[in-house]
């Protein structure tokens, strides 16, 4: 990923998505916490959200977020949704983990403290979608559902999509219990490929699981960028596993700058 410093804020971006001229996006880093509801510095989270919107040239007033309930549901943004979740999850778009928009100047924000955040865009038909893919969401097919909903609501062709998977808990560190693997085996056709046994531990490869879902949905494998930065190893990111349940949140911002002429 490309790292840029903006004074008091350091942001990362996906190289492949930077090639899409109408798309703006950023992945945040510590020490800023972008969750108003918990973690160190949560009282400043809205300030930092506004700051990133300013850096990206997007209107903070339109910032919109899903509630993030560890599921796989994705909704296409409606006009009445705009601005919901801007100041916190108390009024976020309810019951969903992902949002899609084809509206210019309506930035989306989605949070993580180890879970993969998946972003998909259609360079030829301006639209973008994001989903929070926790292990529960991953097993339920969140990434695949994101692509399916973009096809249905925006007419996007998966064959021309580009996708990226954010820094998140990596296969080096993300240990799970046997119950998680047992559930995954009932839902994921490629479950054998997504789990590694190492030193008596069972490790869930969420990056592979989500990449494979995108491919299964029709996104070309070479159009998927995986950050391959583990949030548990890399202290630039907040981590529930490393820091505990009250840790802060990393954010992915994404939006459409405007339709190309």
C-alpha positions as CSV (number, residue, x, y, z in Angstrom):
1,X,0.0,0.0,0.0
2,X,1.0,3.6,-0.5
3,X,1.6,5.6,2.7
4,X,1.3,9.4,2.8
5,X,1.6,11.8,5.7
6,X,-0.8,14.8,5.9
7,X,0.7,16.6,8.9
8,X,-0.9,15.0,11.9
9,X,-2.6,12.2,9.9
10,X,-1.0,9.3,8.0
11,X,-3.2,7.5,5.5
12,X,-2.7,4.4,3.3
13,X,-4.1,3.8,-0.1
14,X,-4.4,0.8,-2.5
15,X,-2.2,1.2,-5.6
16,X,-4.7,-0.4,-7.9
17,X,-7.6,1.8,-6.8
18,X,-5.5,4.9,-7.2
19,X,-5.7,4.3,-10.9
20,X,-9.4,4.9,-10.9
21,X,-9.6,8.7,-11.5
22,X,-13.1,9.3,-9.9
23,X,-12.5,7.2,-6.8
24,X,-11.1,8.5,-3.5
25,X,-10.2,6.3,-0.6
26,X,-8.0,6.0,2.4
27,X,-7.2,3.5,5.2
28,X,-6.3,5.2,8.5
29,X,-3.6,4.5,11.0
30,X,-3.0,5.0,14.7
31,X,-2.8,6.9,16.9
32,X,-6.1,8.4,15.8
33,X,-9.2,6.4,16.7
34,X,-12.2,6.7,14.4
35,X,-14.8,5.1,16.6
36,X,-16.8,7.6,18.6
37,X,-18.3,4.8,20.8
38,X,-15.1,3.3,22.3
39,X,-11.4,3.3,22.7
40,X,-8.6,5.7,23.5
41,X,-9.4,9.2,22.2
42,X,-13.0,8.3,21.2
43,X,-14.1,11.8,22.1
44,X,-12.0,13.1,19.2
45,X,-13.1,10.5,16.6
46,X,-15.6,12.8,14.9
47,X,-12.9,15.5,14.6
48,X,-10.6,13.0,12.9
49,X,-13.4,11.8,10.6
50,X,-13.9,15.4,9.5
51,X,-10.1,15.8,9.0
52,X,-9.9,12.8,6.7
53,X,-12.9,14.0,4.7
54,X,-11.1,17.3,4.3
55,X,-7.9,15.6,3.1
56,X,-9.9,13.6,0.5
57,X,-11.9,16.6,-0.6
58,X,-15.2,15.0,0.4
59,X,-18.1,16.6,2.4
60,X,-18.1,15.5,6.0
61,X,-21.8,16.3,6.2
62,X,-22.6,13.4,3.8
63,X,-20.4,10.8,5.5
64,X,-22.4,7.6,5.9
65,X,-21.7,4.3,7.7
66,X,-23.4,0.9,8.2
67,X,-24.1,-0.3,11.7
68,X,-21.8,-3.3,11.4
69,X,-23.4,-6.2,13.1
70,X,-21.1,-9.0,12.0
71,X,-23.4,-10.2,9.2
72,X,-23.3,-10.3,5.4
73,X,-26.1,-7.9,4.4
74,X,-25.3,-5.0,2.1
75,X,-27.6,-2.2,1.0
76,X,-27.5,0.3,-1.8
77,X,-27.5,3.8,-0.4
78,X,-30.7,5.8,-0.7
79,X,-30.9,9.6,-0.4
80,X,-32.5,9.4,3.1
81,X,-29.5,7.4,4.3
82,X,-26.9,10.1,3.5
83,X,-25.2,11.3,6.7
84,X,-26.4,8.4,8.9
85,X,-23.5,7.1,11.0
86,X,-21.5,10.3,10.4
87,X,-21.2,11.0,14.1
88,X,-21.4,7.5,15.4
89,X,-23.1,4.1,15.2
90,X,-26.2,5.2,17.1
91,X,-27.8,6.4,13.9
92,X,-25.9,4.4,11.3
93,X,-27.7,2.5,8.6
94,X,-29.3,-0.3,10.6
95,X,-28.6,-4.1,10.5
96,X,-26.1,-4.1,7.7
97,X,-22.3,-4.5,7.3
98,X,-22.0,-3.0,3.9
99,X,-23.1,-0.1,1.7
100,X,-23.0,0.6,-2.1
101,X,-23.2,4.0,-3.7
102,X,-23.2,5.5,-7.2
103,X,-23.7,9.0,-5.8
104,X,-20.8,11.5,-6.1
105,X,-19.6,13.3,-3.0
106,X,-21.2,10.8,-0.6
107,X,-18.2,9.3,1.3
108,X,-18.6,6.0,3.1
109,X,-16.8,5.0,6.3
110,X,-16.4,1.5,7.7
111,X,-14.5,0.5,10.8
112,X,-12.2,-2.4,11.8
113,X,-10.1,-3.7,14.7
114,X,-8.9,-6.9,12.9
115,X,-11.8,-7.7,10.6
116,X,-11.1,-7.4,6.8
117,X,-12.8,-4.5,5.1
118,X,-13.5,-5.2,1.4
119,X,-14.0,-2.5,-1.2
120,X,-15.2,-3.1,-4.8
121,X,-15.6,-0.6,-7.6
122,X,-16.6,-0.6,-11.2
123,X,-14.2,1.7,-13.2
124,X,-16.5,1.8,-16.2
125,X,-19.8,2.5,-14.4
126,X,-19.0,4.7,-11.5
127,X,-20.0,2.9,-8.3
128,X,-18.3,1.6,-5.2
129,X,-19.2,-0.7,-2.3
130,X,-17.7,-1.7,1.0
131,X,-18.3,-4.4,3.5
132,X,-17.0,-5.3,6.9
133,X,-16.1,-9.0,6.7
134,X,-15.7,-10.4,10.2
135,X,-15.2,-14.1,10.5
136,X,-19.0,-14.4,10.8
137,X,-19.5,-12.2,7.8
138,X,-16.8,-14.0,5.9
139,X,-18.4,-17.4,6.5
140,X,-21.8,-15.9,5.6
141,X,-20.5,-14.7,2.2
142,X,-20.2,-10.9,2.8
143,X,-17.7,-10.3,0.0
144,X,-19.7,-12.4,-2.5
145,X,-22.9,-10.6,-1.5
146,X,-21.3,-7.2,-2.1
147,X,-20.5,-8.1,-5.7
148,X,-24.0,-9.6,-6.2
149,X,-25.7,-6.5,-4.9
150,X,-23.5,-4.2,-7.1
151,X,-24.5,-6.2,-10.1
152,X,-28.2,-6.0,-9.2
153,X,-28.4,-2.3,-8.1
154,X,-25.8,-0.7,-10.4
155,X,-25.6,-3.0,-13.4
156,X,-21.9,-3.6,-12.7
157,X,-20.2,-6.4,-14.5
158,X,-18.0,-8.4,-12.1
159,X,-15.5,-9.1,-14.9
160,X,-14.6,-5.4,-15.0
161,X,-14.5,-4.8,-11.2
162,X,-11.5,-4.0,-9.1
163,X,-11.4,-5.0,-5.5
164,X,-9.2,-4.6,-2.4
165,X,-8.9,-6.1,1.0
166,X,-7.7,-3.9,3.9
167,X,-5.1,-4.5,6.6
168,X,-6.6,-7.0,9.0
169,X,-5.9,-10.0,11.1
170,X,-3.6,-12.2,9.0
171,X,-3.1,-15.9,8.7
172,X,0.1,-15.5,10.7
173,X,-1.9,-14.6,13.8
174,X,-5.6,-15.1,13.6
175,X,-6.1,-18.1,15.8
176,X,-9.6,-19.5,16.1
177,X,-11.3,-22.4,18.0
178,X,-12.4,-25.6,16.4
179,X,-16.0,-24.4,16.5
180,X,-15.2,-21.6,14.0
181,X,-13.6,-24.1,11.6
182,X,-16.5,-26.5,12.0
183,X,-19.0,-23.7,11.0
184,X,-16.8,-22.6,8.1
185,X,-16.7,-26.1,6.7
186,X,-20.5,-26.1,6.4
187,X,-20.5,-22.8,4.4
188,X,-17.2,-22.4,2.5
189,X,-16.4,-24.7,-0.4
190,X,-12.8,-23.8,-0.1
191,X,-12.6,-24.1,3.8
192,X,-9.6,-26.5,3.5
193,X,-7.6,-23.8,1.8
194,X,-8.6,-21.2,4.4
195,X,-7.3,-22.8,7.6
196,X,-3.7,-23.6,8.6
197,X,-2.6,-25.8,11.5
198,X,0.6,-24.6,13.1
199,X,2.1,-25.7,16.4
200,X,-1.3,-27.0,17.7
201,X,-3.1,-23.8,16.7
202,X,-5.8,-23.4,14.1
203,X,-5.3,-20.2,12.0
204,X,-8.1,-18.7,9.8
205,X,-6.8,-17.1,6.6
206,X,-9.5,-14.4,6.1
207,X,-7.6,-12.9,3.2
208,X,-7.8,-16.0,1.2
209,X,-11.4,-16.7,2.1
210,X,-12.5,-13.2,1.0
211,X,-10.4,-13.1,-2.1
212,X,-11.8,-16.5,-3.2
213,X,-15.3,-15.2,-2.6
214,X,-14.6,-12.3,-4.9
215,X,-13.2,-14.6,-7.6
216,X,-16.2,-16.9,-7.2
217,X,-18.5,-13.9,-7.8
218,X,-16.7,-13.1,-11.0
219,X,-14.0,-10.6,-10.1
220,X,-10.8,-11.4,-11.9
221,X,-8.1,-12.7,-9.5
222,X,-5.5,-10.2,-10.9
223,X,-7.9,-7.3,-10.2
224,X,-8.0,-8.0,-6.4
225,X,-5.4,-6.2,-4.2
226,X,-4.8,-7.7,-0.8
227,X,-2.9,-5.4,1.6
228,X,-1.2,-8.3,3.3
229,X,-0.7,-6.2,6.4
230,X,-1.6,-8.0,9.6
231,X,-3.3,-5.7,12.1
232,X,-2.2,-7.9,15.0
233,X,1.5,-7.8,14.0
234,X,1.5,-4.2,12.7
235,X,1.1,-1.6,15.4
236,X,0.0,1.0,12.9
237,X,-3.5,-0.5,13.2
238,X,-5.9,-1.0,16.1
239,X,-6.3,-4.7,17.1
240,X,-9.0,-6.3,19.2
241,X,-6.9,-9.4,19.5
242,X,-3.7,-7.6,20.6
243,X,-5.1,-4.6,22.6
244,X,-8.3,-6.0,24.0
245,X,-12.1,-5.4,23.6
246,X,-11.9,-1.6,24.3
247,X,-9.4,-0.9,21.6
248,X,-10.0,1.9,19.0
249,X,-10.9,1.4,15.3
250,X,-9.1,1.8,12.0
251,X,-11.3,3.3,9.3
252,X,-11.7,2.8,5.5
253,X,-13.1,5.9,3.8
254,X,-14.2,5.7,0.2
255,X,-16.3,7.8,-2.2
256,X,-16.9,9.0,-5.7
257,X,-15.3,12.3,-6.5
258,X,-17.6,12.9,-9.4
259,X,-18.6,11.3,-12.7
260,X,-15.9,11.4,-15.4
261,X,-16.5,13.5,-18.4
